[in-house]
Amino acid sequence: MLDLNRLPGHAPRNKLGFSLARTAAEVQEAQRIRFKVFAEEMGAKLPSAALGMDIDRFDSFCDHLLVRDNENDKVVGTYRMLPPEQAVNAGGYYSETEFDMTRLVHLRNRMVEVGRSCVHPDYRDGATITQLWSGLADYIGKNGHEYLIGCASISMGDGGHYAASVYDKVHKLHSAPAEYSVFPHCPLPLHALNRNLDVSVPPLIKGYLRLGAYIAGQPAWDPDFNTADLFILLPVSRMNPRYAKHFMRQPS
């Protein structure tokens, strides 16, 4: 689940840094901030709620990107990445729990999946987002992944009308070629929703699209998180250099 969509203004922070989690304790730091955002803030129903952490079966196969405030050593943002060799060990990608990805089978050994992205409420500013993008770019570059995939979530707090309107706004210009299409297991009922609202595209999704990502199918409904999830497919070779420089630059 991705929750970089609400970014109220805060003062920039110049003492943030990113790294990959190297210990079980660092992975738990990521799982705690995910719980804070997804369960406490967004109301997600998590089976690991009693532990105060967001834990699922994919975590042990993923690399976990941490953004840390070096002044207080606090983890303030996270992404997790599931590389192709570990997706095999995990029995598939997380996205396959929401989408039929049969048409992407020929890309499997070149795809890295990103997800479970979130930022602490006090750090939702450009500096934190830049660190997350920079860490992700560093990871992709070092590992030579050719395709980035993931589920980008949209709140369904209004029953789904906002999500349906966002989908209608973006899919016509950014739909994937038919051979890259995926199909939701639990589709958002677009026919029953108002798809004509005047909406702003969530910042994270807008960022993916500016980089050159495709929307590869209709949105899926995730009842546990009460979100509509768009399947994002970003061929690294298609990445827009102008926006890649902006979104994935290293902060000075």
C-alpha positions as CSV (number, residue, x, y, z in Angstrom):
1,M,0.0,0.0,0.0
2,L,1.2,3.4,-0.8
3,D,0.5,6.4,1.3
4,L,2.5,9.3,-0.1
5,N,-0.6,11.0,-1.3
6,R,-1.2,13.5,1.5
7,L,1.6,15.9,1.8
8,P,0.8,18.9,4.0
9,G,3.5,21.6,4.1
10,H,6.3,21.2,6.6
11,A,9.7,22.8,6.8
12,P,12.4,21.0,4.7
13,R,14.7,18.7,6.6
14,N,18.4,18.6,5.6
15,K,19.5,15.8,7.9
16,L,17.6,12.9,6.4
17,G,19.3,9.8,5.0
18,F,18.3,6.6,3.4
19,S,19.6,3.0,3.8
20,L,18.5,-0.5,3.5
21,A,17.5,-2.4,6.7
22,R,20.3,-4.7,7.6
23,T,18.9,-6.3,10.8
24,A,15.6,-7.7,12.1
25,A,15.3,-4.8,14.4
26,E,15.5,-2.3,11.5
27,V,12.8,-4.2,9.6
28,Q,10.6,-3.9,12.6
29,E,11.1,-0.2,12.6
30,A,9.7,-0.2,9.1
31,Q,6.8,-2.4,10.2
32,R,6.0,-0.1,13.1
33,I,5.8,3.1,11.0
34,R,3.6,1.2,8.5
35,F,1.3,0.2,11.3
36,K,1.1,3.8,12.5
37,V,0.1,5.0,9.1
38,F,-2.0,2.2,7.7
39,A,-3.8,1.0,10.9
40,E,-3.8,4.0,13.2
41,E,-4.3,6.7,10.6
42,M,-6.0,5.0,7.8
43,G,-8.0,2.3,9.7
44,A,-6.6,-0.7,7.8
45,K,-7.5,-4.1,9.2
46,L,-4.1,-5.8,9.9
47,P,-3.8,-9.4,11.2
48,S,-0.6,-8.4,13.1
49,A,-2.3,-5.4,14.9
50,A,-1.8,-6.9,18.3
51,L,2.0,-6.5,17.8
52,G,1.7,-2.9,16.8
53,M,3.3,-3.7,13.5
54,D,2.2,-4.3,9.9
55,I,3.6,-7.7,9.0
56,D,2.8,-10.0,6.1
57,R,4.3,-13.1,4.5
58,F,6.2,-11.1,1.9
59,D,8.3,-9.1,4.4
60,S,10.9,-11.7,5.0
61,F,11.6,-11.9,1.2
62,C,11.8,-8.1,0.7
63,D,14.5,-5.5,1.0
64,H,13.3,-2.6,3.2
65,L,14.3,1.0,2.4
66,L,14.4,3.3,5.4
67,V,14.5,7.1,5.5
68,R,15.9,8.2,8.9
69,D,16.0,11.5,10.7
70,N,19.7,11.6,11.7
71,E,19.0,14.1,14.5
72,N,16.9,11.7,16.5
73,D,17.6,8.4,14.7
74,K,13.9,8.0,14.0
75,V,12.6,6.1,10.9
76,V,10.3,8.5,9.2
77,G,9.6,6.8,5.8
78,T,9.9,3.4,4.2
79,Y,9.5,1.4,1.0
80,R,9.9,-2.3,0.5
81,M,11.2,-3.9,-2.6
82,L,10.7,-7.5,-3.8
83,P,13.3,-8.5,-6.4
84,P,12.5,-11.2,-9.0
85,E,14.6,-14.0,-7.4
86,Q,12.9,-13.5,-4.0
87,A,9.5,-13.3,-5.6
88,V,10.1,-16.9,-6.8
89,N,11.0,-17.9,-3.2
90,A,7.9,-16.0,-1.9
91,G,5.6,-17.9,-4.3
92,G,4.9,-14.7,-6.4
93,Y,4.6,-11.0,-6.1
94,Y,2.3,-9.2,-3.6
95,S,0.6,-7.6,-6.6
96,E,-0.5,-11.1,-7.8
97,T,-2.8,-11.3,-4.7
98,E,-4.8,-8.4,-6.3
99,F,-4.2,-8.8,-10.1
100,D,-3.9,-11.5,-12.7
101,M,-0.4,-10.8,-14.1
102,T,-0.3,-13.6,-16.7
103,R,0.6,-11.3,-19.6
104,L,3.7,-10.1,-17.7
105,V,5.2,-13.6,-17.3
106,H,7.9,-12.9,-19.9
107,L,9.1,-10.0,-17.7
108,R,9.2,-11.7,-14.4
109,N,13.0,-12.1,-14.1
110,R,13.4,-8.4,-14.8
111,M,10.8,-6.9,-12.5
112,V,11.2,-5.5,-9.1
113,E,8.0,-4.8,-7.1
114,V,7.8,-1.8,-4.8
115,G,5.1,-1.2,-2.1
116,R,4.1,-0.6,1.5
117,S,5.3,2.9,1.1
118,C,4.5,5.4,3.8
119,V,5.8,8.5,5.5
120,H,5.3,9.7,9.1
121,P,2.7,12.4,9.4
122,D,5.3,15.0,10.7
123,Y,7.6,14.4,7.7
124,R,5.4,14.6,4.7
125,D,7.4,17.1,2.7
126,G,9.6,17.2,-0.3
127,A,12.8,16.3,1.5
128,T,11.4,13.0,2.7
129,I,9.9,12.1,-0.6
130,T,13.1,12.9,-2.4
131,Q,15.0,10.6,-0.1
132,L,12.6,7.8,-0.8
133,W,12.9,8.3,-4.6
134,S,16.7,8.6,-4.3
135,G,16.9,5.4,-2.3
136,L,14.7,3.6,-4.8
137,A,16.7,4.9,-7.8
138,D,19.9,3.8,-6.1
139,Y,18.5,0.3,-5.5
140,I,17.3,-0.1,-9.0
141,G,20.5,1.1,-10.5
142,K,22.7,-1.1,-8.4
143,N,20.6,-4.2,-9.1
144,G,20.0,-3.7,-12.8
145,H,16.2,-4.1,-12.7
146,E,14.5,-3.3,-16.0
147,Y,10.8,-2.9,-14.8
148,L,9.3,-1.5,-11.7
149,I,5.8,-2.7,-10.7
150,G,3.5,-2.1,-7.8
151,C,0.1,-1.2,-6.4
152,A,-0.5,2.5,-6.0
153,S,-3.3,3.1,-3.6
154,I,-6.1,5.6,-3.6
155,S,-8.3,6.3,-0.6
156,M,-11.9,5.1,-0.7
157,G,-13.1,7.2,2.2
158,D,-15.9,8.6,0.0
159,G,-17.0,5.1,-1.1
160,G,-14.8,5.0,-4.2
161,H,-16.0,8.0,-6.2
162,Y,-12.7,9.8,-5.9
163,A,-10.7,6.7,-6.9
164,A,-12.9,6.1,-9.9
165,S,-12.6,9.7,-11.0
166,V,-8.8,9.6,-10.6
167,Y,-8.7,6.4,-12.7
168,D,-10.8,7.9,-15.4
169,K,-8.5,11.0,-15.5
170,V,-5.3,9.1,-15.9
171,H,-5.9,5.9,-17.8
172,K,-6.7,7.3,-21.2
173,L,-3.3,9.0,-21.5
174,H,-1.3,6.4,-19.6
175,S,-2.8,3.0,-20.3
176,A,-0.3,0.2,-20.9
177,P,-0.2,-1.6,-24.3
178,A,-2.6,-4.5,-24.4
179,E,0.2,-7.1,-24.1
180,Y,1.1,-5.6,-20.7
181,S,-2.4,-5.5,-19.3
182,V,-3.3,-7.0,-15.8
183,F,-6.8,-7.8,-14.5
184,P,-8.0,-7.2,-11.0
185,H,-9.3,-10.2,-9.0
186,C,-11.7,-7.9,-7.1
187,P,-12.4,-5.0,-9.5
188,L,-13.6,-1.6,-8.2
189,P,-17.2,-1.4,-9.5
190,L,-16.6,1.6,-11.8
191,H,-20.1,1.3,-13.4
192,A,-21.7,2.1,-10.0
193,L,-19.5,5.1,-9.1
194,N,-19.4,8.7,-10.1
195,R,-16.4,9.0,-12.4
196,N,-16.8,12.6,-13.3
197,L,-15.6,14.4,-10.2
198,D,-13.0,17.2,-10.6
199,V,-10.1,15.6,-8.8
200,S,-6.4,16.1,-8.3
201,V,-4.2,13.0,-9.0
202,P,-2.4,11.9,-5.8
203,P,1.2,13.1,-5.8
204,L,2.8,9.7,-5.8
205,I,0.8,8.5,-8.8
206,K,1.4,11.7,-10.6
207,G,5.2,11.2,-9.9
208,Y,5.1,7.7,-11.4
209,L,3.3,8.9,-14.5
210,R,5.7,11.8,-15.0
211,L,8.5,9.3,-14.9
212,G,6.9,7.3,-17.7
213,A,4.8,4.7,-15.9
214,Y,1.8,2.9,-17.4
215,I,-1.5,2.2,-15.7
216,A,-1.8,-1.4,-16.6
217,G,-5.4,-2.2,-15.9
218,Q,-8.6,-1.2,-14.0
219,P,-8.3,-0.6,-10.3
220,A,-8.6,-3.4,-7.7
221,W,-10.5,-3.0,-4.5
222,D,-8.5,-3.9,-1.4
223,P,-11.1,-4.4,1.4
224,D,-8.5,-4.7,4.2
225,F,-7.0,-1.3,3.5
226,N,-10.2,0.1,2.0
227,T,-8.3,1.4,-1.0
228,A,-8.5,1.2,-4.7
229,D,-5.2,0.0,-6.1
230,L,-3.8,0.9,-9.5
231,F,-1.2,-1.4,-11.0
232,I,1.8,0.6,-12.0
233,L,4.3,-0.6,-14.6
234,L,7.4,1.5,-15.2
235,P,9.9,0.3,-17.8
236,V,13.2,1.8,-16.7
237,S,14.1,2.4,-20.4
238,R,11.0,4.5,-20.7
239,M,11.9,6.7,-17.7
240,N,11.6,10.4,-18.5
241,P,15.1,11.9,-17.9
242,R,13.8,15.3,-17.0
243,Y,11.5,14.0,-14.3
244,A,13.9,11.3,-13.2
245,K,16.4,14.1,-12.4
246,H,13.8,16.0,-10.4
247,F,12.2,13.1,-8.5
248,M,15.3,11.0,-7.9
249,R,18.0,13.5,-7.4
250,Q,20.3,13.3,-4.4
251,P,19.6,16.1,-2.0
252,S,22.5,18.5,-1.5
